[in-house]
Amino acid sequence: MSDSTWLTSEFHNPLAVGQYVNNCSNDRPANVCYQEFDVPAVFPIELKQYLPNIAYSFDKESPLRCVVLVALRDIKQGEELFSNYYTIVS
């Protein structure tokens, strides 16, 4: 058995679409890629609650860095997302 409770049709975190990305193959090329991203200070406060805060330090202020998905081409509604799990564009 596996836990499939996270796999729902409703988004609990609108920024966590990565859980719906599958690994590409020869038959199904990547249509998204991962890219490192420095979250700007003007990022909407209502969305900050969804970002992981793994670089927090109470004595040093530093930009929040995360990984985002970038479309490699136009994505159609309902189209499955594929990426190469081993590639991060810096």
Distance bins in CASP14 RR format, pairs under 12 A and 6 or more apart:
PFRMAT RR
TARGET T0000
AUTHOR 0000-0000-0000
RMODE 2
METHOD distances of the structure
MODEL  1
4 19 0 0 0 0 0 1 0 0 0 0 0
5 12 0 0 0 0 0 1 0 0 0 0 0
5 19 0 0 0 0 0 1 0 0 0 0 0
6 12 0 0 0 0 1 0 0 0 0 0 0
6 13 0 0 0 0 0 1 0 0 0 0 0
6 16 0 0 0 0 1 0 0 0 0 0 0
6 18 0 0 0 0 0 1 0 0 0 0 0
6 19 1 0 0 1 0 0 0 0 0 0 0
6 20 0 0 0 0 0 1 0 0 0 0 0
7 16 0 0 0 0 0 1 0 0 0 0 0
7 18 0 0 0 0 0 1 0 0 0 0 0
7 19 1 0 0 1 0 0 0 0 0 0 0
7 20 0 0 0 0 1 0 0 0 0 0 0
8 16 0 0 0 0 0 1 0 0 0 0 0
8 19 0 0 0 0 0 1 0 0 0 0 0
8 20 0 0 0 0 0 1 0 0 0 0 0
9 20 0 0 0 0 0 1 0 0 0 0 0
9 78 0 0 0 0 0 1 0 0 0 0 0
10 16 0 0 0 0 0 1 0 0 0 0 0
11 17 1 0 0 1 0 0 0 0 0 0 0
11 18 0 0 0 0 0 1 0 0 0 0 0
11 19 0 0 0 0 1 0 0 0 0 0 0
11 20 0 0 0 0 1 0 0 0 0 0 0
11 50 0 0 0 0 1 0 0 0 0 0 0
12 19 0 0 0 0 0 1 0 0 0 0 0
12 49 0 0 0 0 0 1 0 0 0 0 0
12 50 0 0 0 0 1 0 0 0 0 0 0
13 19 0 0 0 0 1 0 0 0 0 0 0
13 20 0 0 0 0 0 1 0 0 0 0 0
13 47 0 0 0 0 1 0 0 0 0 0 0
13 48 0 0 0 0 0 1 0 0 0 0 0
13 49 0 0 0 0 1 0 0 0 0 0 0
13 50 1 0 1 0 0 0 0 0 0 0 0
13 51 0 0 0 0 1 0 0 0 0 0 0
13 52 0 0 0 0 0 1 0 0 0 0 0
14 44 0 0 0 0 0 1 0 0 0 0 0
14 46 0 0 0 0 0 1 0 0 0 0 0
14 47 1 0 0 1 0 0 0 0 0 0 0
14 49 0 0 0 0 0 1 0 0 0 0 0
14 50 1 0 0 1 0 0 0 0 0 0 0
14 51 0 0 0 0 0 1 0 0 0 0 0
15 37 0 0 0 0 0 1 0 0 0 0 0
15 39 0 0 0 0 0 1 0 0 0 0 0
15 43 0 0 0 0 0 1 0 0 0 0 0
15 44 0 0 0 0 0 1 0 0 0 0 0
15 46 0 0 0 0 0 1 0 0 0 0 0
15 47 1 0 0 1 0 0 0 0 0 0 0
15 48 0 0 0 0 1 0 0 0 0 0 0
15 49 0 0 0 0 1 0 0 0 0 0 0
15 50 1 0 1 0 0 0 0 0 0 0 0
15 51 1 0 0 1 0 0 0 0 0 0 0
15 52 0 0 0 0 1 0 0 0 0 0 0
15 66 0 0 0 0 1 0 0 0 0 0 0
15 67 0 0 0 0 0 1 0 0 0 0 0
15 68 0 0 0 0 1 0 0 0 0 0 0
15 69 0 0 0 0 1 0 0 0 0 0 0
16 47 0 0 0 0 0 1 0 0 0 0 0
16 49 0 0 0 0 0 1 0 0 0 0 0
16 50 1 0 0 1 0 0 0 0 0 0 0
16 51 0 0 0 0 1 0 0 0 0 0 0
16 52 0 0 0 0 1 0 0 0 0 0 0
16 66 0 0 0 0 0 1 0 0 0 0 0
16 67 0 0 0 0 0 1 0 0 0 0 0
16 68 0 0 0 0 0 1 0 0 0 0 0
16 69 0 0 0 0 0 1 0 0 0 0 0
17 32 0 0 0 0 1 0 0 0 0 0 0
17 34 0 0 0 0 0 1 0 0 0 0 0
17 50 0 0 0 0 0 1 0 0 0 0 0
17 67 0 0 0 0 0 1 0 0 0 0 0
17 68 0 0 0 0 1 0 0 0 0 0 0
17 69 1 0 0 1 0 0 0 0 0 0 0
17 70 0 0 0 0 0 1 0 0 0 0 0
17 71 0 0 0 0 0 1 0 0 0 0 0
17 75 0 0 0 0 0 1 0 0 0 0 0
17 81 1 0 0 1 0 0 0 0 0 0 0
17 83 0 0 0 0 0 1 0 0 0 0 0
18 32 0 0 0 0 1 0 0 0 0 0 0
18 33 0 0 0 0 0 1 0 0 0 0 0
18 34 0 0 0 0 1 0 0 0 0 0 0
18 66 0 0 0 0 0 1 0 0 0 0 0
18 67 0 0 0 0 1 0 0 0 0 0 0
18 68 0 0 0 0 1 0 0 0 0 0 0
18 69 1 0 0 1 0 0 0 0 0 0 0
18 70 0 0 0 0 0 1 0 0 0 0 0
18 81 1 0 0 1 0 0 0 0 0 0 0
18 82 0 0 0 0 0 1 0 0 0 0 0
18 83 0 0 0 0 1 0 0 0 0 0 0
18 85 0 0 0 0 0 1 0 0 0 0 0
19 69 0 0 0 0 0 1 0 0 0 0 0
19 81 0 0 0 0 0 1 0 0 0 0 0
20 32 0 0 0 0 0 1 0 0 0 0 0
20 69 0 0 0 0 1 0 0 0 0 0 0
20 75 0 0 0 0 0 1 0 0 0 0 0
20 78 0 0 0 0 0 1 0 0 0 0 0
20 79 0 0 0 0 0 1 0 0 0 0 0
20 80 0 0 0 0 1 0 0 0 0 0 0
20 81 1 0 0 1 0 0 0 0 0 0 0
20 82 0 0 0 0 0 1 0 0 0 0 0
20 83 0 0 0 0 0 1 0 0 0 0 0
21 28 0 0 0 0 0 1 0 0 0 0 0
21 30 0 0 0 0 1 0 0 0 0 0 0
21 31 0 0 0 0 1 0 0 0 0 0 0
21 32 1 0 0 1 0 0 0 0 0 0 0
21 33 0 0 0 0 1 0 0 0 0 0 0
21 34 0 0 0 0 1 0 0 0 0 0 0
21 67 0 0 0 0 0 1 0 0 0 0 0
21 68 0 0 0 0 0 1 0 0 0 0 0
21 69 1 0 0 1 0 0 0 0 0 0 0
21 70 0 0 0 0 0 1 0 0 0 0 0
21 71 0 0 0 0 0 1 0 0 0 0 0
21 75 0 0 0 0 0 1 0 0 0 0 0
21 79 0 0 0 0 0 1 0 0 0 0 0
21 80 0 0 0 0 1 0 0 0 0 0 0
21 81 1 0 1 0 0 0 0 0 0 0 0
21 82 1 0 0 1 0 0 0 0 0 0 0
21 83 1 0 1 0 0 0 0 0 0 0 0
21 84 0 0 0 0 0 1 0 0 0 0 0
21 85 0 0 0 0 1 0 0 0 0 0 0
22 28 1 0 0 1 0 0 0 0 0 0 0
22 29 0 0 0 0 0 1 0 0 0 0 0
22 30 0 0 0 0 1 0 0 0 0 0 0
22 31 0 0 0 0 0 1 0 0 0 0 0
22 32 0 0 0 0 0 1 0 0 0 0 0
22 79 0 0 0 0 0 1 0 0 0 0 0
22 80 1 0 0 1 0 0 0 0 0 0 0
22 81 1 0 0 1 0 0 0 0 0 0 0
22 82 1 0 1 0 0 0 0 0 0 0 0
22 83 1 0 0 1 0 0 0 0 0 0 0
22 84 0 0 0 0 0 1 0 0 0 0 0
22 85 0 0 0 0 1 0 0 0 0 0 0
23 29 0 0 0 0 0 1 0 0 0 0 0
23 30 0 0 0 0 1 0 0 0 0 0 0
23 32 0 0 0 0 0 1 0 0 0 0 0
23 34 0 0 0 0 0 1 0 0 0 0 0
23 80 0 0 0 0 0 1 0 0 0 0 0
23 81 0 0 0 0 0 1 0 0 0 0 0
23 82 1 0 0 1 0 0 0 0 0 0 0
23 83 1 0 0 1 0 0 0 0 0 0 0
23 84 1 0 0 1 0 0 0 0 0 0 0
23 85 1 0 1 0 0 0 0 0 0 0 0
23 86 0 0 0 0 1 0 0 0 0 0 0
23 87 0 0 0 0 0 1 0 0 0 0 0
24 30 1 0 1 0 0 0 0 0 0 0 0
24 31 0 0 0 0 1 0 0 0 0 0 0
24 32 0 0 0 0 1 0 0 0 0 0 0
24 33 0 0 0 0 1 0 0 0 0 0 0
24 72 0 0 0 0 0 1 0 0 0 0 0
24 80 0 0 0 0 0 1 0 0 0 0 0
24 81 0 0 0 0 1 0 0 0 0 0 0
24 82 1 0 1 0 0 0 0 0 0 0 0
24 83 1 0 0 1 0 0 0 0 0 0 0
24 84 1 0 1 0 0 0 0 0 0 0 0
24 85 0 0 0 0 1 0 0 0 0 0 0
24 86 0 0 0 0 0 1 0 0 0 0 0
24 87 0 0 0 0 1 0 0 0 0 0 0
25 80 0 0 0 0 0 1 0 0 0 0 0
25 82 1 0 0 1 0 0 0 0 0 0 0
25 83 0 0 0 0 0 1 0 0 0 0 0
25 84 0 0 0 0 1 0 0 0 0 0 0
25 85 0 0 0 0 0 1 0 0 0 0 0
26 82 0 0 0 0 0 1 0 0 0 0 0
26 84 0 0 0 0 0 1 0 0 0 0 0
27 80 0 0 0 0 0 1 0 0 0 0 0
27 82 0 0 0 0 1 0 0 0 0 0 0
28 79 0 0 0 0 0 1 0 0 0 0 0
28 80 1 0 0 1 0 0 0 0 0 0 0
28 81 0 0 0 0 0 1 0 0 0 0 0
28 82 1 0 1 0 0 0 0 0 0 0 0
28 83 0 0 0 0 0 1 0 0 0 0 0
28 84 0 0 0 0 0 1 0 0 0 0 0
29 72 0 0 0 0 1 0 0 0 0 0 0
29 73 0 0 0 0 1 0 0 0 0 0 0
29 80 0 0 0 0 0 1 0 0 0 0 0
29 81 0 0 0 0 0 1 0 0 0 0 0
29 82 1 0 0 1 0 0 0 0 0 0 0
29 83 0 0 0 0 1 0 0 0 0 0 0
29 84 0 0 0 0 1 0 0 0 0 0 0
30 69 0 0 0 0 0 1 0 0 0 0 0
30 70 0 0 0 0 0 1 0 0 0 0 0
30 71 0 0 0 0 0 1 0 0 0 0 0
30 72 1 0 0 1 0 0 0 0 0 0 0
30 73 0 0 0 0 1 0 0 0 0 0 0
30 75 0 0 0 0 0 1 0 0 0 0 0
30 80 0 0 0 0 0 1 0 0 0 0 0
30 81 0 0 0 0 1 0 0 0 0 0 0
30 82 1 0 1 0 0 0 0 0 0 0 0
30 83 1 0 1 0 0 0 0 0 0 0 0
30 84 1 0 1 0 0 0 0 0 0 0 0
30 85 0 0 0 0 1 0 0 0 0 0 0
30 86 0 0 0 0 0 1 0 0 0 0 0
30 87 0 0 0 0 1 0 0 0 0 0 0
30 89 0 0 0 0 0 1 0 0 0 0 0
31 69 0 0 0 0 0 1 0 0 0 0 0
31 70 0 0 0 0 0 1 0 0 0 0 0
31 71 1 0 0 1 0 0 0 0 0 0 0
31 72 1 0 1 0 0 0 0 0 0 0 0
31 73 1 0 1 0 0 0 0 0 0 0 0
31 74 0 0 0 0 1 0 0 0 0 0 0
31 75 1 0 0 1 0 0 0 0 0 0 0
31 76 0 0 0 0 1 0 0 0 0 0 0
31 78 0 0 0 0 0 1 0 0 0 0 0
31 79 1 0 0 1 0 0 0 0 0 0 0
31 80 0 0 0 0 1 0 0 0 0 0 0
31 81 1 0 0 1 0 0 0 0 0 0 0
31 82 1 0 1 0 0 0 0 0 0 0 0
31 83 1 0 0 1 0 0 0 0 0 0 0
31 84 0 0 0 0 0 1 0 0 0 0 0
32 67 0 0 0 0 0 1 0 0 0 0 0
32 68 0 0 0 0 1 0 0 0 0 0 0
32 69 1 0 1 0 0 0 0 0 0 0 0
32 70 1 0 0 1 0 0 0 0 0 0 0
32 71 1 0 1 0 0 0 0 0 0 0 0
32 72 1 0 0 1 0 0 0 0 0 0 0
32 73 0 0 0 0 1 0 0 0 0 0 0
32 74 0 0 0 0 0 1 0 0 0 0 0
32 75 1 0 0 1 0 0 0 0 0 0 0
32 79 0 0 0 0 0 1 0 0 0 0 0
32 80 0 0 0 0 0 1 0 0 0 0 0
32 81 1 0 1 0 0 0 0 0 0 0 0
32 82 1 0 0 1 0 0 0 0 0 0 0
32 83 1 0 1 0 0 0 0 0 0 0 0
32 84 0 0 0 0 1 0 0 0 0 0 0
32 85 0 0 0 0 0 1 0 0 0 0 0
32 87 0 0 0 0 0 1 0 0 0 0 0
32 89 0 0 0 0 0 1 0 0 0 0 0
33 67 0 0 0 0 0 1 0 0 0 0 0
33 68 0 0 0 0 1 0 0 0 0 0 0
33 69 1 0 0 1 0 0 0 0 0 0 0
33 70 1 0 1 0 0 0 0 0 0 0 0
33 71 0 0 0 0 1 0 0 0 0 0 0
33 72 1 0 1 0 0 0 0 0 0 0 0
33 73 0 0 0 0 0 1 0 0 0 0 0
33 81 0 0 0 0 0 1 0 0 0 0 0
33 82 0 0 0 0 1 0 0 0 0 0 0
33 83 1 0 1 0 0 0 0 0 0 0 0
33 84 1 0 0 1 0 0 0 0 0 0 0
33 85 0 0 0 0 0 1 0 0 0 0 0
33 86 0 0 0 0 0 1 0 0 0 0 0
33 87 1 0 0 1 0 0 0 0 0 0 0
33 88 1 0 0 1 0 0 0 0 0 0 0
33 89 1 0 1 0 0 0 0 0 0 0 0
33 90 0 0 0 0 0 1 0 0 0 0 0
34 66 0 0 0 0 0 1 0 0 0 0 0
34 67 1 0 1 0 0 0 0 0 0 0 0
34 68 1 0 0 1 0 0 0 0 0 0 0
34 69 1 0 0 1 0 0 0 0 0 0 0
34 70 1 0 0 1 0 0 0 0 0 0 0
34 71 0 0 0 0 0 1 0 0 0 0 0
34 72 0 0 0 0 0 1 0 0 0 0 0
34 81 0 0 0 0 0 1 0 0 0 0 0
34 83 1 0 0 1 0 0 0 0 0 0 0
34 84 0 0 0 0 1 0 0 0 0 0 0
34 85 0 0 0 0 1 0 0 0 0 0 0
34 86 0 0 0 0 1 0 0 0 0 0 0
34 87 1 0 0 1 0 0 0 0 0 0 0
34 88 1 0 1 0 0 0 0 0 0 0 0
34 89 1 0 0 1 0 0 0 0 0 0 0
34 90 0 0 0 0 1 0 0 0 0 0 0
35 65 0 0 0 0 0 1 0 0 0 0 0
35 66 0 0 0 0 1 0 0 0 0 0 0
35 67 1 0 0 1 0 0 0 0 0 0 0
35 68 1 0 1 0 0 0 0 0 0 0 0
35 69 1 0 0 1 0 0 0 0 0 0 0
35 70 1 0 1 0 0 0 0 0 0 0 0
35 71 0 0 0 0 0 1 0 0 0 0 0
35 72 0 0 0 0 0 1 0 0 0 0 0
35 83 0 0 0 0 0 1 0 0 0 0 0
35 87 0 0 0 0 1 0 0 0 0 0 0
35 88 1 0 0 1 0 0 0 0 0 0 0
35 89 1 0 1 0 0 0 0 0 0 0 0
35 90 1 0 0 1 0 0 0 0 0 0 0
36 63 0 0 0 0 0 1 0 0 0 0 0
36 64 0 0 0 0 0 1 0 0 0 0 0
36 65 1 0 0 1 0 0 0 0 0 0 0
36 66 1 0 0 1 0 0 0 0 0 0 0
36 67 1 0 1 0 0 0 0 0 0 0 0
36 68 0 0 0 0 1 0 0 0 0 0 0
36 69 0 0 0 0 0 1 0 0 0 0 0
36 70 0 0 0 0 0 1 0 0 0 0 0
36 87 0 0 0 0 0 1 0 0 0 0 0
36 88 1 0 0 1 0 0 0 0 0 0 0
36 89 1 0 0 1 0 0 0 0 0 0 0
36 90 1 0 1 0 0 0 0 0 0 0 0
37 43 0 0 0 0 0 1 0 0 0 0 0
37 51 0 0 0 0 0 1 0 0 0 0 0
37 63 0 0 0 0 1 0 0 0 0 0 0
37 64 0 0 0 0 1 0 0 0 0 0 0
37 65 1 0 0 1 0 0 0 0 0 0 0
37 66 1 0 1 0 0 0 0 0 0 0 0
37 67 1 0 0 1 0 0 0 0 0 0 0
37 68 1 0 1 0 0 0 0 0 0 0 0
37 69 0 0 0 0 1 0 0 0 0 0 0
37 70 0 0 0 0 1 0 0 0 0 0 0
37 88 0 0 0 0 0 1 0 0 0 0 0
37 89 0 0 0 0 0 1 0 0 0 0 0
37 90 0 0 0 0 0 1 0 0 0 0 0
38 51 0 0 0 0 0 1 0 0 0 0 0
38 55 0 0 0 0 0 1 0 0 0 0 0
38 62 0 0 0 0 1 0 0 0 0 0 0
38 63 1 0 1 0 0 0 0 0 0 0 0
38 64 1 0 0 1 0 0 0 0 0 0 0
38 65 1 0 1 0 0 0 0 0 0 0 0
38 66 0 0 0 0 1 0 0 0 0 0 0
38 67 0 0 0 0 0 1 0 0 0 0 0
38 68 0 0 0 0 0 1 0 0 0 0 0
38 90 0 0 0 0 0 1 0 0 0 0 0
39 45 0 0 0 0 0 1 0 0 0 0 0
39 47 0 0 0 0 1 0 0 0 0 0 0
39 48 1 0 0 1 0 0 0 0 0 0 0
39 50 0 0 0 0 0 1 0 0 0 0 0
39 51 1 0 0 1 0 0 0 0 0 0 0
39 52 0 0 0 0 0 1 0 0 0 0 0
39 53 0 0 0 0 0 1 0 0 0 0 0
39 55 0 0 0 0 0 1 0 0 0 0 0
39 62 0 0 0 0 0 1 0 0 0 0 0
39 63 1 0 0 1 0 0 0 0 0 0 0
39 64 1 0 1 0 0 0 0 0 0 0 0
39 65 1 0 0 1 0 0 0 0 0 0 0
39 66 1 0 0 1 0 0 0 0 0 0 0
39 67 0 0 0 0 0 1 0 0 0 0 0
39 68 0 0 0 0 1 0 0 0 0 0 0
40 47 0 0 0 0 0 1 0 0 0 0 0
40 48 0 0 0 0 0 1 0 0 0 0 0
40 51 0 0 0 0 0 1 0 0 0 0 0
40 63 0 0 0 0 1 0 0 0 0 0 0
40 64 0 0 0 0 1 0 0 0 0 0 0
40 65 0 0 0 0 0 1 0 0 0 0 0
40 66 0 0 0 0 0 1 0 0 0 0 0
41 48 0 0 0 0 0 1 0 0 0 0 0
41 61 0 0 0 0 1 0 0 0 0 0 0
41 62 0 0 0 0 0 1 0 0 0 0 0
41 63 1 0 0 1 0 0 0 0 0 0 0
41 64 0 0 0 0 1 0 0 0 0 0 0
42 48 0 0 0 0 0 1 0 0 0 0 0
42 63 0 0 0 0 0 1 0 0 0 0 0
43 49 0 0 0 0 0 1 0 0 0 0 0
43 50 0 0 0 0 0 1 0 0 0 0 0
43 51 1 0 0 1 0 0 0 0 0 0 0
43 63 0 0 0 0 0 1 0 0 0 0 0
43 64 0 0 0 0 1 0 0 0 0 0 0
43 66 0 0 0 0 0 1 0 0 0 0 0
43 68 0 0 0 0 0 1 0 0 0 0 0
44 50 0 0 0 0 0 1 0 0 0 0 0
44 51 0 0 0 0 0 1 0 0 0 0 0
45 51 0 0 0 0 0 1 0 0 0 0 0
47 64 0 0 0 0 0 1 0 0 0 0 0
47 66 0 0 0 0 0 1 0 0 0 0 0
48 64 0 0 0 0 1 0 0 0 0 0 0
48 66 0 0 0 0 0 1 0 0 0 0 0
50 64 0 0 0 0 0 1 0 0 0 0 0
50 66 0 0 0 0 0 1 0 0 0 0 0
51 63 0 0 0 0 0 1 0 0 0 0 0
51 64 1 0 0 1 0 0 0 0 0 0 0
51 65 0 0 0 0 0 1 0 0 0 0 0
51 66 1 0 0 1 0 0 0 0 0 0 0
51 67 0 0 0 0 0 1 0 0 0 0 0
51 68 0 0 0 0 0 1 0 0 0 0 0
52 64 0 0 0 0 1 0 0 0 0 0 0
52 65 0 0 0 0 0 1 0 0 0 0 0
52 66 1 0 0 1 0 0 0 0 0 0 0
52 67 0 0 0 0 1 0 0 0 0 0 0
53 62 0 0 0 0 0 1 0 0 0 0 0
53 63 0 0 0 0 0 1 0 0 0 0 0
53 64 1 0 0 1 0 0 0 0 0 0 0
53 65 0 0 0 0 0 1 0 0 0 0 0
53 66 0 0 0 0 1 0 0 0 0 0 0
54 62 0 0 0 0 0 1 0 0 0 0 0
54 64 0 0 0 0 1 0 0 0 0 0 0
54 65 0 0 0 0 1 0 0 0 0 0 0
54 66 0 0 0 0 1 0 0 0 0 0 0
54 67 0 0 0 0 0 1 0 0 0 0 0
55 61 0 0 0 0 0 1 0 0 0 0 0
55 62 1 0 0 1 0 0 0 0 0 0 0
55 63 0 0 0 0 1 0 0 0 0 0 0
55 64 1 0 0 1 0 0 0 0 0 0 0
55 65 1 0 0 1 0 0 0 0 0 0 0
55 66 0 0 0 0 1 0 0 0 0 0 0
56 62 0 0 0 0 1 0 0 0 0 0 0
56 63 0 0 0 0 0 1 0 0 0 0 0
56 64 0 0 0 0 1 0 0 0 0 0 0
56 65 0 0 0 0 0 1 0 0 0 0 0
57 63 0 0 0 0 0 1 0 0 0 0 0
57 64 0 0 0 0 0 1 0 0 0 0 0
65 88 0 0 0 0 0 1 0 0 0 0 0
65 90 0 0 0 0 0 1 0 0 0 0 0
66 88 0 0 0 0 0 1 0 0 0 0 0
67 83 0 0 0 0 0 1 0 0 0 0 0
67 85 0 0 0 0 0 1 0 0 0 0 0
67 87 0 0 0 0 0 1 0 0 0 0 0
67 88 1 0 0 1 0 0 0 0 0 0 0
67 89 0 0 0 0 1 0 0 0 0 0 0
67 90 0 0 0 0 0 1 0 0 0 0 0
68 83 0 0 0 0 0 1 0 0 0 0 0
68 88 0 0 0 0 0 1 0 0 0 0 0
68 89 0 0 0 0 0 1 0 0 0 0 0
69 75 0 0 0 0 1 0 0 0 0 0 0
69 81 1 0 0 1 0 0 0 0 0 0 0
69 82 0 0 0 0 0 1 0 0 0 0 0
69 83 1 0 0 1 0 0 0 0 0 0 0
69 88 0 0 0 0 0 1 0 0 0 0 0
69 89 0 0 0 0 0 1 0 0 0 0 0
70 81 0 0 0 0 0 1 0 0 0 0 0
70 83 0 0 0 0 1 0 0 0 0 0 0
70 87 0 0 0 0 0 1 0 0 0 0 0
70 88 0 0 0 0 0 1 0 0 0 0 0
70 89 1 0 0 1 0 0 0 0 0 0 0
71 79 0 0 0 0 0 1 0 0 0 0 0
71 81 0 0 0 0 1 0 0 0 0 0 0
71 82 0 0 0 0 0 1 0 0 0 0 0
71 83 0 0 0 0 0 1 0 0 0 0 0
72 81 0 0 0 0 0 1 0 0 0 0 0
72 82 0 0 0 0 1 0 0 0 0 0 0
72 83 0 0 0 0 1 0 0 0 0 0 0
72 84 0 0 0 0 0 1 0 0 0 0 0
72 87 0 0 0 0 0 1 0 0 0 0 0
72 89 0 0 0 0 0 1 0 0 0 0 0
73 79 0 0 0 0 0 1 0 0 0 0 0
73 81 0 0 0 0 0 1 0 0 0 0 0
73 82 0 0 0 0 0 1 0 0 0 0 0
75 81 1 0 0 1 0 0 0 0 0 0 0
75 82 0 0 0 0 0 1 0 0 0 0 0
75 83 0 0 0 0 0 1 0 0 0 0 0
83 89 0 0 0 0 0 1 0 0 0 0 0
END
